[in-house]
Amino acid sequence: MASANSWTLEIASPVAAPRLFRAAVMDWHTLAPKLVSDVVASAHPVEGEGGVGSVRQFNFTSAMPFSLMKERLEFLDADKCECKSTLIEGGGIGVAIETATSHIKVEPAAGGGSLVKVDSTYKLLPGVEVKDEIAKAKESVTAIFKAAEAYLLANPDAYN
């Protein structure tokens, strides 16, 4: 039987929560190929208009151990800067991972900044062991938010 596991991560940012949430989460499929083209070759919506049930696909360069990832939005509260998505294809699904979900909440912090809280839950396929994948996953998530943060700081009128 596969075992369920999870990891959490918090990332502080000087960018306001609504701007960071819109750029790094809701519109990441548009920004990623521009901001991290060394990792994300392209990205696009597959189904839906960005609401619950929508699916988007990210196509990766050889920098990643897999070529694509599709995720479905399961929960969204844009006013509270919170969402939950499920990995439905690629990204290790069927190879090492049976299921994977991520819950992201970007909360306002002192001084006008924000605190990103990520809770990722996954179930490994039988016989699969985690080595340094959790550290890599945390690095990847941090890189996403820091790339969006740098873009927003350089473009103060974006995502207002």
C-alpha positions in Angstrom: 0.0 0.0 0.0 1.3 3.5 -0.9 2.1 5.8 2.0 0.8 9.4 2.2 3.4 12.1 2.9 3.5 15.8 3.0 5.8 18.8 3.3 5.2 22.5 4.1 7.0 25.6 3.1 6.8 29.3 4.0 8.3 32.1 1.9 8.4 35.7 3.0 8.0 38.4 0.3 8.0 42.2 0.2 5.3 42.1 -2.4 1.6 42.5 -1.4 -0.3 39.2 -1.2 -2.9 39.9 -4.0 -0.2 40.9 -6.5 2.0 37.9 -5.7 -0.9 35.4 -5.8 -2.1 36.7 -9.2 1.4 36.6 -10.7 2.9 33.5 -9.2 -0.2 31.3 -9.0 -3.1 32.4 -11.2 -1.1 33.7 -14.1 2.1 31.7 -13.8 1.3 29.8 -17.0 1.8 33.2 -18.8 4.8 34.5 -16.8 6.8 31.3 -16.4 8.0 30.9 -20.0 9.1 34.6 -19.9 10.7 34.6 -16.4 12.2 31.1 -16.1 12.6 30.1 -19.8 15.6 27.9 -18.8 13.1 25.7 -16.9 9.6 26.3 -18.5 9.6 26.0 -22.3 5.9 26.8 -22.6 2.7 26.7 -20.7 -1.0 27.1 -21.5 -4.5 26.4 -20.3 -5.9 23.0 -21.4 -9.4 23.3 -20.1 -11.5 26.0 -18.5 -11.1 29.8 -17.9 -9.0 29.7 -14.8 -11.7 28.8 -12.3 -12.3 25.6 -10.3 -11.9 22.6 -12.6 -9.6 24.4 -15.0 -6.5 22.5 -16.2 -3.2 24.0 -17.3 -0.1 22.4 -18.7 3.6 23.3 -18.2 6.2 22.0 -20.7 9.7 21.9 -19.3 13.2 22.1 -20.7 15.8 19.4 -20.1 16.5 21.2 -16.8 13.6 19.2 -15.3 13.5 15.4 -14.8 10.1 15.2 -16.6 8.9 16.9 -19.8 5.5 18.2 -18.7 3.1 18.6 -15.9 -0.7 19.1 -15.9 -2.5 20.5 -12.9 -6.2 20.9 -12.2 -7.5 23.7 -9.9 -9.7 22.1 -7.2 -10.4 25.1 -5.0 -10.0 28.8 -5.5 -10.7 31.8 -3.2 -9.1 34.7 -5.1 -10.1 37.2 -2.5 -8.3 35.3 0.2 -5.4 34.5 -2.2 -5.8 30.7 -1.7 -6.1 27.7 -4.0 -5.6 24.0 -4.1 -4.5 22.1 -7.2 -4.0 18.4 -8.1 -1.3 17.1 -10.3 -3.1 15.0 -13.0 -0.4 14.1 -15.5 3.4 14.3 -15.8 5.6 15.4 -12.9 6.2 11.9 -11.7 2.5 10.8 -11.8 2.4 7.0 -12.5 6.2 6.8 -12.3 6.9 7.6 -8.6 3.8 9.3 -7.4 0.2 8.0 -7.2 -1.4 11.4 -6.3 -0.2 14.9 -5.4 -2.0 18.0 -4.3 -0.8 21.5 -3.3 -2.6 24.0 -1.1 -1.2 27.5 -1.5 -2.2 30.6 0.6 -0.6 34.0 0.3 -1.3 36.0 3.4 -0.7 39.7 4.1 2.3 40.4 6.2 3.6 43.4 8.1 4.9 46.3 6.1 2.7 45.6 3.0 4.5 42.3 2.1 3.2 38.8 2.2 3.8 35.3 3.5 3.4 32.4 1.1 2.3 29.1 2.8 2.5 25.9 0.8 1.3 22.5 2.0 1.9 19.7 -0.5 0.6 16.2 0.1 1.5 13.2 -2.1 1.2 9.5 -2.1 4.1 7.5 -3.5 3.7 4.4 -5.6 4.6 1.2 -3.7 8.3 0.6 -3.5 9.3 4.2 -4.2 11.5 6.0 -1.8 12.0 9.8 -1.5 15.6 10.9 -1.6 16.3 14.6 -2.3 13.0 15.2 -4.2 11.4 17.1 -1.3 14.3 19.6 -1.1 14.2 20.0 -4.9 10.4 20.5 -4.8 10.8 23.2 -2.1 13.6 24.9 -4.1 11.4 24.9 -7.2 8.4 26.4 -5.4 10.7 29.0 -3.8 12.2 29.8 -7.2 8.7 30.4 -8.7 7.7 32.9 -6.0 11.0 34.6 -6.1 11.0 35.0 -9.9 7.4 36.4 -9.7 8.5 38.7 -6.8 11.5 40.0 -8.8 9.3 40.7 -11.8 6.7 42.5 -9.6 9.3 44.6 -7.9 10.8 45.6 -11.3 7.3 46.3 -12.7 5.4 48.1 -9.9 2.3 48.6 -12.1 1.9 44.9 -13.0 -0.9 42.9 -11.4 -2.4 45.7 -9.4 
